[in-house]
């Protein structure tokens, strides 16, 4: 009985962590930013989104190296990226100002064998623009550059909702 109650409490809490970024018909453009990758290359969101249109979707994910759920979420996002990239999914990972040492981030991400860009938010500007209040945190941006969903945390309810919304935005069948 305790396990059932605990599971229900976790499910309810996870359901509160999904936040729709565009309530009603109001659409919000994803805030643009310019930063560096862990390799030192320049990255501008507007350049990454330019010309995508259609059923392209970008997950913009915020992490830091000291966050244990972040490691689990990065593994999960790598799996999701591998599963949906042919359908139009891109993932960009941003490490917050709390873990802005590129050498530590390189070790951390190399261990996870990530196949998507890893960016730095050295002064916290990007996190502030996106109102990141906890980690891990993901924003789903459609091909037109609009914020569609925000997810906070890495529980099973968040994962299920994220994948359901990805399939819908990418116009993919349920069994994809």
Backbone torsions as a table, in degrees:
resi	resn	phi	psi	omega
1	UNK	NA	-41.3	179.0
2	UNK	-61.1	-39.8	179.6
3	UNK	-64.2	-39.8	179.3
4	UNK	-64.6	-45.6	179.5
5	UNK	-64.2	-44.2	178.4
6	UNK	-60.1	-43.5	179.5
7	UNK	-63.1	-40.4	179.8
8	UNK	-66.4	-41.5	179.4
9	UNK	-62.4	-44.9	179.2
10	UNK	-62.5	-43.4	179.3
11	UNK	-61.2	-43.6	179.2
12	UNK	-64.5	-45.2	178.8
13	UNK	-61.5	-42.7	179.4
14	UNK	-63.8	-36.7	-179.0
15	UNK	-66.2	-26.5	176.5
16	UNK	-75.7	-16.2	-177.3
17	UNK	-83.3	-9.6	175.6
18	UNK	-87.8	125.8	-178.7
19	UNK	-126.3	122.2	176.8
20	UNK	-77.2	124.5	-175.3
21	UNK	-77.8	-17.7	-175.2
22	UNK	-126.8	72.4	-180.0
23	UNK	-63.7	142.9	-179.0
24	UNK	64.6	-140.4	-179.1
25	UNK	-98.7	-0.2	-178.2
26	UNK	-75.4	124.9	178.0
27	UNK	-105.5	140.2	179.7
28	UNK	-116.4	125.2	177.9
29	UNK	-70.9	138.4	176.5
30	UNK	-64.6	128.1	178.5
31	UNK	-60.6	131.9	179.4
32	UNK	-77.0	158.5	175.3
33	UNK	-157.9	161.5	176.6
34	UNK	-129.0	128.3	-179.4
35	UNK	-152.4	-171.1	179.5
36	UNK	-115.5	150.2	171.5
37	UNK	-80.8	170.4	177.7
38	UNK	-67.4	-14.9	175.5
39	UNK	-88.3	-2.6	178.0
40	UNK	90.7	6.2	178.2
41	UNK	-82.8	153.1	178.6
42	UNK	-79.5	139.3	178.8
43	UNK	-133.8	123.5	174.8
44	UNK	-117.9	127.5	-179.2
45	UNK	-58.1	-43.7	-177.0
46	UNK	-59.0	-35.5	177.7
47	UNK	-70.1	-33.7	179.9
48	UNK	-72.4	-32.4	-179.6
49	UNK	-86.9	-22.1	-174.3
50	UNK	-54.5	127.3	174.0
51	UNK	76.5	3.6	-178.8
52	UNK	-71.4	-53.2	177.3
53	UNK	44.9	-163.0	175.6
54	UNK	49.3	-137.3	-176.4
55	UNK	-95.5	24.8	176.0
56	UNK	-74.5	143.4	179.3
57	UNK	-138.7	140.1	178.2
58	UNK	-120.9	130.6	169.5
59	UNK	-99.6	120.9	175.9
60	UNK	-103.3	111.3	-170.3
61	UNK	-116.7	131.4	-178.5
62	UNK	-105.8	135.3	-176.9
63	UNK	-145.9	175.1	161.6
64	UNK	-149.8	160.4	-170.8
65	UNK	-72.3	-20.2	-178.8
66	UNK	-90.7	7.5	-174.4
67	UNK	-103.2	109.1	-178.5
68	UNK	-61.6	-44.4	176.7
69	UNK	-62.3	-24.9	179.5
70	UNK	-64.6	-40.2	179.2
71	UNK	-62.9	-45.0	177.6
72	UNK	-60.5	-42.4	-178.3
73	UNK	-68.1	-37.4	177.3
74	UNK	-63.6	-40.8	176.2
75	UNK	-61.7	-43.1	179.1
76	UNK	-63.8	-45.9	-179.9
77	UNK	-64.1	-33.5	175.8
78	UNK	-63.8	-40.4	177.8
79	UNK	-64.6	-46.4	179.6
80	UNK	-62.5	-42.6	178.6
81	UNK	-59.7	-47.3	178.5
82	UNK	-60.1	-36.8	-178.0
83	UNK	-74.5	-36.9	-170.6
84	UNK	-112.2	-2.2	-176.0
85	UNK	-62.5	-35.1	178.1
86	UNK	-68.5	-22.1	177.9
87	UNK	-86.9	-4.9	176.7
88	UNK	118.2	11.9	-178.4
89	UNK	-89.7	137.0	169.0
90	UNK	-122.6	150.2	176.9
91	UNK	-129.8	137.4	174.1
92	UNK	-130.0	129.8	-176.9
93	UNK	-108.0	131.1	179.8
94	UNK	-119.5	124.2	175.5
95	UNK	-93.3	128.3	-173.4
96	UNK	-71.8	170.7	-178.1
97	UNK	-57.8	-20.9	-177.8
98	UNK	-76.1	-10.4	178.6
99	UNK	-139.4	54.9	-170.8
100	UNK	-93.3	20.1	177.1
101	UNK	-91.8	107.3	-175.2
102	UNK	-53.9	-37.0	-178.4
103	UNK	-66.0	-38.2	177.9
104	UNK	-69.3	-42.3	179.5
105	UNK	-65.2	-40.3	178.3
106	UNK	-59.7	-45.9	177.9
107	UNK	-60.8	-46.8	-178.2
108	UNK	-60.0	-47.9	-176.7
109	UNK	-77.8	-30.6	176.9
110	UNK	-63.3	-41.6	178.2
111	UNK	-57.7	-34.1	-178.7
112	UNK	-88.3	-7.9	178.9
113	UNK	53.7	52.2	-178.6
114	UNK	-72.0	141.4	-177.3
115	UNK	-109.9	12.9	179.9
116	UNK	-124.8	163.7	-176.8
117	UNK	-61.0	140.6	176.9
118	UNK	-117.1	121.4	-174.2
119	UNK	-114.2	163.2	178.6
120	UNK	-112.8	138.1	173.2
121	UNK	-116.9	71.2	-169.7
122	UNK	-57.2	-39.8	-176.5
123	UNK	-108.1	4.6	177.9
124	UNK	83.1	4.8	-177.5
125	UNK	-61.8	-44.1	-178.1
126	UNK	-66.1	-44.7	178.3
127	UNK	-58.3	-38.8	178.8
128	UNK	-67.9	-42.8	179.3
129	UNK	-60.5	-33.3	-178.7
130	UNK	-97.0	4.4	178.0
131	UNK	53.3	48.9	178.6
132	UNK	-73.2	118.3	-176.4
133	UNK	-109.0	-7.7	179.8
134	UNK	-167.4	167.9	-178.5
135	UNK	-129.3	149.6	-8.9
136	UNK	-70.5	153.5	-178.6
137	UNK	-140.4	130.7	-179.8
138	UNK	-126.3	140.5	172.5
139	UNK	-114.6	137.3	175.7
140	UNK	-104.3	123.0	-177.4
141	UNK	-116.9	129.6	-179.0
142	UNK	-80.8	175.7	-176.0
143	UNK	-65.1	-14.1	177.0
144	UNK	-94.3	-0.9	178.2
145	UNK	90.0	14.1	179.6
146	UNK	-94.5	139.6	172.9
147	UNK	-68.9	127.2	-179.5
148	UNK	-109.2	-42.9	-177.6
149	UNK	-146.9	154.0	173.6
150	UNK	-128.9	133.8	178.4
151	UNK	-123.6	135.9	178.4
152	UNK	-123.0	122.2	-179.4
153	UNK	101.8	-179.2	-175.3
154	UNK	-143.5	51.4	178.9
155	UNK	-98.0	172.2	-176.7
156	UNK	-61.5	-35.4	178.4
157	UNK	-64.7	-40.4	177.3
158	UNK	-65.0	-44.6	-179.3
159	UNK	-60.7	-46.1	-179.3
160	UNK	-62.9	-44.0	-179.8
161	UNK	-65.4	-43.3	179.2
162	UNK	-58.1	-49.2	-178.0
163	UNK	-66.3	-38.4	177.3
164	UNK	-61.8	-45.9	179.6
165	UNK	-68.1	-35.2	176.5
166	UNK	-62.8	-47.1	179.7
167	UNK	-59.1	-40.6	179.6
168	UNK	-66.8	-47.7	-179.4
169	UNK	-65.3	-34.0	179.8
170	UNK	-86.7	-2.4	-177.2
171	UNK	55.2	47.6	-179.7
172	UNK	-105.3	149.5	176.4
173	UNK	-67.3	158.2	-178.0
174	UNK	-57.1	-35.2	-175.2
175	UNK	-83.8	4.5	-177.4
176	UNK	-64.7	NA	NA
